[in-house]
Amino acid sequence: MLVLVIVALAVVLGVVVLAHTAPFPFLLDWTSTRSVWHMAQAPGQRTLYLTFDDGPNPAATPLLLDLLAKERVPATFFLIDRYVTPETAPLVRRMFEEGHAVALHSDSRAPMVMSPTRFAATLGAAADRIEQLGGSRPCRAFRPHAGWRSPAMYAGLARIDYTMVGWTFLRWDWNWFRKRTADSIVSRILAHAAPGDIIVTHDGNHAKPGADQRYVVDAWAQLIPLLRARGFDFGTVCSA
C-alpha cells in the first residue's frame, strides 16, 4: 500500500510540474484561450512561422536580419527587455522596418510567481520601452523563458489582452545538453517540419547579451531554400 501511495504522489507531482514546464500544450494551456502552440492553416496552406528568442543580440541579430532580408522571409522576434537598449535600438527599428513582428520574452522564471497585476504591468512597461526605442509597439504576444508558465501569468495576459506563444514540439534548437550546431538544427527541422509549425531558434542567449549564435544564422541559410523547395512559405505569429 505504501508503494502505491508513493507512486500516486509521484505521478501527481509529475503532472503538476509538467503542467508548468512542458514544451508542448498541457493542463494549463488546455484550460486557457490565451496560448498558441501551432498556427491554424487553411486548406492547401503550407506556412511555417520562424520565431527567434533572447535578442536583440548585437553580434548575431544583424547577420540574421541580413539573411532574412536577402531571402525575403518574415519572422517574429521575441525580445528580452533588458537587451533593448539605446545601443540595440537600431536593430529593433530595423526589425519593424523590414516587416518582421516583434513580441515580448522573459529571461527568467520570475514572472511565474508575480501577481497578475504586476505581471501585466511588467509586460506593459517592456512594450512601452520597445515603442520608445524602436519606434513601433510590439504585438500582443509573449513567450515565457523556457516555456515556464503559471495560472497567474495567464490571468495577467488576459488583463492586457496578450497571448502566450509557444512552439511546435521538437521544432527548436535545443540539443539536449550537447553543443548546438547548424547541422543538428537543419536535420531536426527538415525531419519534422509541417504546415502551421511555430519554430523557435535563438539569435540571442538569455545569460549572455553578445553570445556567438552564428550557428543559428548558418542553419537558416541552409534551411530556407530547402523548405521552400518543399512548398513552404513563411509568416509571422502576429499577422496570421
C-alpha positions as a Markdown table, in Angstrom:
| # | Residue | x | y | z |
|---|---|---|---|---|
| 1 | Met | 0.0 | 0.0 | 0.0 |
| 2 | Leu | 2.8 | 2.4 | 0.9 |
| 3 | Val | 4.4 | 1.8 | -2.5 |
| 4 | Leu | 1.1 | 2.6 | -4.3 |
| 5 | Val | 0.8 | 5.8 | -2.3 |
| 6 | Ile | 4.3 | 6.9 | -3.2 |
| 7 | Val | 3.8 | 6.1 | -6.8 |
| 8 | Ala | 0.5 | 8.0 | -6.8 |
| 9 | Leu | 2.1 | 11.0 | -5.2 |
| 10 | Ala | 5.0 | 10.9 | -7.7 |
| 11 | Val | 2.5 | 10.9 | -10.6 |
| 12 | Val | 0.6 | 13.8 | -9.2 |
| 13 | Leu | 3.8 | 15.8 | -8.6 |
| 14 | Gly | 5.0 | 15.0 | -12.1 |
| 15 | Val | 1.7 | 16.2 | -13.6 |
| 16 | Val | 1.9 | 19.4 | -11.6 |
| 17 | Val | 5.5 | 20.1 | -12.7 |
| 18 | Leu | 4.8 | 19.2 | -16.3 |
| 19 | Ala | 1.8 | 21.5 | -16.4 |
| 20 | His | 4.1 | 24.4 | -15.8 |
| 21 | Thr | 7.2 | 23.3 | -17.8 |
| 22 | Ala | 6.1 | 21.1 | -20.6 |
| 23 | Pro | 7.5 | 22.2 | -24.0 |
| 24 | Phe | 4.1 | 21.5 | -25.5 |
| 25 | Pro | 0.4 | 22.2 | -24.6 |
| 26 | Phe | -0.5 | 20.7 | -21.3 |
| 27 | Leu | -3.0 | 21.2 | -18.5 |
| 28 | Leu | -2.7 | 25.0 | -18.0 |
| 29 | Asp | -3.0 | 25.5 | -21.8 |
| 30 | Trp | -6.0 | 23.3 | -22.3 |
| 31 | Thr | -8.0 | 25.4 | -19.8 |
| 32 | Ser | -6.9 | 28.7 | -21.3 |
| 33 | Thr | -7.7 | 30.5 | -24.6 |
| 34 | Arg | -4.5 | 32.6 | -24.1 |
| 35 | Ser | -2.0 | 30.2 | -25.7 |
| 36 | Val | -1.0 | 29.3 | -29.2 |
| 37 | Trp | 1.4 | 26.4 | -29.9 |
| 38 | His | 0.6 | 25.7 | -33.5 |
| 39 | Met | -0.9 | 28.0 | -36.2 |
| 40 | Ala | -4.2 | 27.0 | -37.9 |
| 41 | Gln | -3.9 | 26.5 | -41.7 |
| 42 | Ala | -6.4 | 27.0 | -44.5 |
| 43 | Pro | -6.8 | 24.1 | -46.9 |
| 44 | Gly | -3.7 | 23.8 | -49.0 |
| 45 | Gln | -1.7 | 26.3 | -46.9 |
| 46 | Arg | 1.9 | 25.4 | -46.1 |
| 47 | Thr | 3.2 | 28.2 | -43.9 |
| 48 | Leu | 5.9 | 28.0 | -41.3 |
| 49 | Tyr | 6.4 | 30.5 | -38.6 |
| 50 | Leu | 10.0 | 31.3 | -37.7 |
| 51 | Thr | 10.5 | 32.8 | -34.2 |
| 52 | Phe | 13.7 | 34.0 | -32.7 |
| 53 | Asp | 14.3 | 34.3 | -28.9 |
| 54 | Asp | 16.6 | 36.1 | -26.5 |
| 55 | Gly | 17.6 | 39.1 | -28.6 |
| 56 | Pro | 18.4 | 41.6 | -29.7 |
| 57 | Asn | 22.0 | 40.4 | -29.9 |
| 58 | Pro | 24.4 | 42.9 | -31.4 |
| 59 | Ala | 26.6 | 40.0 | -32.7 |
| 60 | Ala | 24.1 | 37.6 | -34.3 |
| 61 | Thr | 20.9 | 39.6 | -34.9 |
| 62 | Pro | 22.4 | 41.8 | -37.7 |
| 63 | Leu | 23.6 | 38.7 | -39.6 |
| 64 | Leu | 20.2 | 37.1 | -39.2 |
| 65 | Leu | 18.4 | 40.2 | -40.4 |
| 66 | Asp | 20.7 | 40.3 | -43.4 |
| 67 | Leu | 19.8 | 36.7 | -44.3 |
| 68 | Leu | 16.1 | 37.2 | -43.8 |
| 69 | Ala | 16.2 | 40.4 | -46.0 |
| 70 | Lys | 18.1 | 38.5 | -48.7 |
| 71 | Glu | 15.6 | 35.6 | -48.7 |
| 72 | Arg | 12.5 | 37.9 | -48.1 |
| 73 | Val | 11.4 | 35.9 | -45.1 |
| 74 | Pro | 9.4 | 37.5 | -42.3 |
| 75 | Ala | 9.9 | 36.3 | -38.8 |
| 76 | Thr | 8.9 | 37.0 | -35.2 |
| 77 | Phe | 11.5 | 38.3 | -32.7 |
| 78 | Phe | 10.7 | 37.7 | -29.0 |
| 79 | Leu | 12.9 | 40.3 | -27.3 |
| 80 | Ile | 14.3 | 40.4 | -23.7 |
| 81 | Asp | 13.5 | 43.7 | -22.1 |
| 82 | Arg | 17.0 | 44.4 | -20.6 |
| 83 | Tyr | 18.6 | 43.8 | -24.0 |
| 84 | Val | 16.6 | 46.5 | -25.6 |
| 85 | Thr | 18.9 | 49.5 | -25.1 |
| 86 | Pro | 19.9 | 52.7 | -26.9 |
| 87 | Glu | 22.7 | 50.6 | -28.5 |
| 88 | Thr | 20.5 | 47.8 | -29.8 |
| 89 | Ala | 17.6 | 50.1 | -30.7 |
| 90 | Pro | 18.7 | 50.3 | -34.4 |
| 91 | Leu | 18.2 | 46.6 | -34.6 |
| 92 | Val | 14.7 | 46.8 | -33.2 |
| 93 | Arg | 13.8 | 49.6 | -35.6 |
| 94 | Arg | 15.2 | 47.5 | -38.4 |
| 95 | Met | 13.0 | 44.6 | -37.4 |
| 96 | Phe | 9.9 | 46.8 | -37.7 |
| 97 | Glu | 11.1 | 48.5 | -40.9 |
| 98 | Glu | 11.8 | 45.2 | -42.7 |
| 99 | Gly | 8.4 | 43.7 | -42.0 |
| 100 | His | 9.1 | 41.4 | -39.0 |
| 101 | Ala | 6.9 | 41.1 | -36.0 |
| 102 | Val | 8.3 | 42.0 | -32.5 |
| 103 | Ala | 7.0 | 40.4 | -29.3 |
| 104 | Leu | 7.9 | 40.1 | -25.7 |
| 105 | His | 10.1 | 37.5 | -23.9 |
| 106 | Ser | 11.3 | 36.9 | -20.4 |
| 107 | Asp | 14.8 | 35.9 | -19.3 |
| 108 | Ser | 13.9 | 34.2 | -16.0 |
| 109 | Arg | 11.2 | 32.2 | -14.3 |
| 110 | Ala | 10.3 | 35.2 | -12.1 |
| 111 | Pro | 7.0 | 36.0 | -13.9 |
| 112 | Met | 5.6 | 32.7 | -12.7 |
| 113 | Val | 5.3 | 34.0 | -9.2 |
| 114 | Met | 4.2 | 37.5 | -10.0 |
| 115 | Ser | 0.7 | 38.6 | -9.3 |
| 116 | Pro | -1.5 | 39.0 | -12.4 |
| 117 | Thr | -1.4 | 42.8 | -11.8 |
| 118 | Arg | 2.4 | 43.0 | -11.5 |
| 119 | Phe | 2.9 | 40.7 | -14.5 |
| 120 | Ala | 0.6 | 42.7 | -16.7 |
| 121 | Ala | 2.4 | 45.9 | -15.7 |
| 122 | Thr | 5.8 | 44.3 | -16.4 |
| 123 | Leu | 4.8 | 43.4 | -19.9 |
| 124 | Gly | 3.2 | 46.9 | -20.4 |
| 125 | Ala | 6.5 | 48.6 | -19.4 |
| 126 | Ala | 8.5 | 46.4 | -21.7 |
| 127 | Ala | 6.2 | 47.2 | -24.6 |
| 128 | Asp | 6.5 | 50.9 | -23.8 |
| 129 | Arg | 10.3 | 50.6 | -23.8 |
| 130 | Ile | 10.3 | 48.9 | -27.2 |
| 131 | Glu | 8.0 | 51.5 | -28.6 |
| 132 | Gln | 10.1 | 54.3 | -27.2 |
| 133 | Leu | 13.4 | 53.0 | -28.5 |
| 134 | Gly | 12.3 | 51.0 | -31.6 |
| 135 | Gly | 9.7 | 53.4 | -32.9 |
| 136 | Ser | 6.8 | 50.9 | -33.0 |
| 137 | Arg | 4.8 | 48.9 | -30.5 |
| 138 | Pro | 5.3 | 45.2 | -30.3 |
| 139 | Cys | 2.3 | 42.9 | -31.0 |
| 140 | Arg | 0.3 | 41.4 | -28.1 |
| 141 | Ala | 2.3 | 38.2 | -27.8 |
| 142 | Phe | 4.5 | 36.9 | -25.0 |
| 143 | Arg | 6.8 | 33.9 | -24.7 |
| 144 | Pro | 7.9 | 32.8 | -21.2 |
| 145 | His | 11.5 | 31.8 | -20.5 |
| 146 | Ala | 11.9 | 28.0 | -21.4 |
| 147 | Gly | 8.1 | 27.8 | -21.5 |
| 148 | Trp | 7.7 | 28.1 | -17.8 |
| 149 | Arg | 4.2 | 29.3 | -17.1 |
| 150 | Ser | 1.6 | 29.6 | -14.3 |
| 151 | Pro | -2.1 | 30.4 | -13.8 |
| 152 | Ala | -1.2 | 33.9 | -12.6 |
| 153 | Met | 0.7 | 34.6 | -15.8 |
| 154 | Tyr | -2.4 | 33.6 | -17.8 |
| 155 | Ala | -4.5 | 35.9 | -15.7 |
| 156 | Gly | -2.1 | 38.7 | -16.3 |
| 157 | Leu | -2.2 | 38.1 | -20.0 |
| 158 | Ala | -6.0 | 38.3 | -20.0 |
| 159 | Arg | -5.9 | 41.7 | -18.3 |
| 160 | Ile | -4.0 | 43.3 | -21.2 |
| 161 | Asp | -5.3 | 41.0 | -24.0 |
| 162 | Tyr | -2.0 | 39.3 | -24.7 |
| 163 | Thr | -1.5 | 35.7 | -26.0 |
| 164 | Met | 1.2 | 33.3 | -24.8 |
| 165 | Val | 3.0 | 31.9 | -27.9 |
| 166 | Gly | 4.8 | 28.5 | -27.5 |
| 167 | Trp | 6.2 | 26.4 | -30.3 |
| 168 | Thr | 5.6 | 23.1 | -32.1 |
| 169 | Phe | 7.2 | 20.3 | -30.1 |
| 170 | Leu | 10.8 | 19.5 | -31.4 |
| 171 | Arg | 10.8 | 22.4 | -33.8 |
| 172 | Trp | 13.6 | 24.1 | -31.9 |
| 173 | Asp | 17.4 | 24.3 | -31.5 |
| 174 | Trp | 17.7 | 22.7 | -28.0 |
| 175 | Asn | 20.2 | 19.9 | -28.3 |
| 176 | Trp | 19.7 | 18.0 | -25.0 |
| 177 | Phe | 22.9 | 19.2 | -23.2 |
| 178 | Arg | 25.1 | 18.7 | -26.2 |
| 179 | Lys | 26.6 | 21.5 | -28.3 |
| 180 | Arg | 24.2 | 23.3 | -30.5 |
| 181 | Thr | 25.2 | 23.2 | -34.2 |
| 182 | Ala | 23.8 | 24.3 | -37.5 |
| 183 | Asp | 23.8 | 20.7 | -38.8 |
| 184 | Ser | 21.7 | 19.5 | -35.8 |
| 185 | Ile | 19.1 | 22.2 | -36.3 |
| 186 | Val | 18.9 | 21.5 | -40.1 |
| 187 | Ser | 18.4 | 17.8 | -39.7 |
| 188 | Arg | 15.8 | 18.1 | -36.9 |
| 189 | Ile | 13.7 | 20.7 | -38.7 |
| 190 | Leu | 13.9 | 19.0 | -42.1 |
| 191 | Ala | 12.8 | 15.8 | -40.5 |
| 192 | His | 9.7 | 17.2 | -38.7 |
| 193 | Ala | 8.6 | 20.5 | -40.4 |
| 194 | Ala | 4.9 | 20.6 | -41.1 |
| 195 | Pro | 2.4 | 23.3 | -42.1 |
| 196 | Gly | 1.5 | 25.6 | -39.2 |
| 197 | Asp | 4.6 | 24.8 | -37.2 |
| 198 | Ile | 5.9 | 27.5 | -34.9 |
| 199 | Ile | 9.7 | 27.0 | -34.9 |
| 200 | Val | 11.9 | 28.5 | -32.3 |
| 201 | Thr | 15.6 | 29.1 | -32.5 |
| 202 | His | 17.8 | 31.6 | -30.7 |
| 203 | Asp | 19.6 | 34.6 | -32.1 |
| 204 | Gly | 20.5 | 35.6 | -28.5 |
| 205 | Asn | 21.3 | 34.0 | -25.2 |
| 206 | His | 19.3 | 34.9 | -22.1 |
| 207 | Ala | 22.5 | 34.9 | -20.0 |
| 208 | Lys | 25.0 | 36.4 | -22.4 |
| 209 | Pro | 23.9 | 39.5 | -24.3 |
| 210 | Gly | 26.6 | 39.2 | -27.1 |
| 211 | Ala | 26.7 | 35.4 | -27.3 |
| 212 | Asp | 28.0 | 33.8 | -30.5 |
| 213 | Gln | 24.8 | 32.5 | -32.1 |
| 214 | Arg | 26.1 | 32.3 | -35.7 |
| 215 | Tyr | 25.2 | 28.6 | -35.9 |
| 216 | Val | 21.5 | 29.7 | -36.0 |
| 217 | Val | 22.2 | 32.0 | -38.9 |
| 218 | Asp | 24.1 | 29.3 | -40.7 |
| 219 | Ala | 21.3 | 26.8 | -40.1 |
| 220 | Trp | 18.6 | 29.1 | -41.6 |
| 221 | Ala | 20.9 | 29.9 | -44.6 |
| 222 | Gln | 20.6 | 26.2 | -45.4 |
| 223 | Leu | 17.0 | 25.6 | -44.3 |
| 224 | Ile | 15.1 | 28.4 | -46.0 |
| 225 | Pro | 15.8 | 27.3 | -49.6 |
| 226 | Leu | 15.3 | 23.6 | -48.7 |
| 227 | Leu | 12.0 | 24.4 | -47.1 |
| 228 | Arg | 10.9 | 26.5 | -50.0 |
| 229 | Ala | 11.7 | 23.6 | -52.3 |
| 230 | Arg | 9.2 | 21.5 | -50.3 |
| 231 | Gly | 6.5 | 24.1 | -50.9 |
| 232 | Phe | 6.6 | 26.0 | -47.6 |
| 233 | Asp | 6.2 | 29.8 | -47.3 |
| 234 | Phe | 6.8 | 31.9 | -44.1 |
| 235 | Gly | 4.7 | 34.1 | -41.9 |
| 236 | Thr | 4.7 | 35.8 | -38.5 |
| 237 | Val | 2.6 | 34.7 | -35.5 |
| 238 | Cys | 1.3 | 38.3 | -35.1 |
| 239 | Ser | -0.2 | 38.6 | -38.6 |
| 240 | Ala | -1.7 | 35.2 | -39.1 |
